[in-house]
């Protein structure tokens, strides 16, 4: 059995782990950016939904004016 630790092997292991760490840090940064923009898009969508819902609440069906493009100014 060889119980001697080769320092070069330890350096190699360390270097591989550093590369792996850098890879995952880059992946994490990319995912965080995607999360940021997705959260913003969801917030904007929810805002639009609220605006549309509030608009429908304040306008009753009989208050909505229907415009007929083909109707002339005399009402015919």
Buried (B, 14 or more C-beta within 10 A) or exposed (E): EEEEEEEEEEEEEEEEEEEEEEEEEEEEEEEEEEEEEEEEEEEEEEEEEEEEEEEEEEEEEEEEEEEEEEEEEEEE
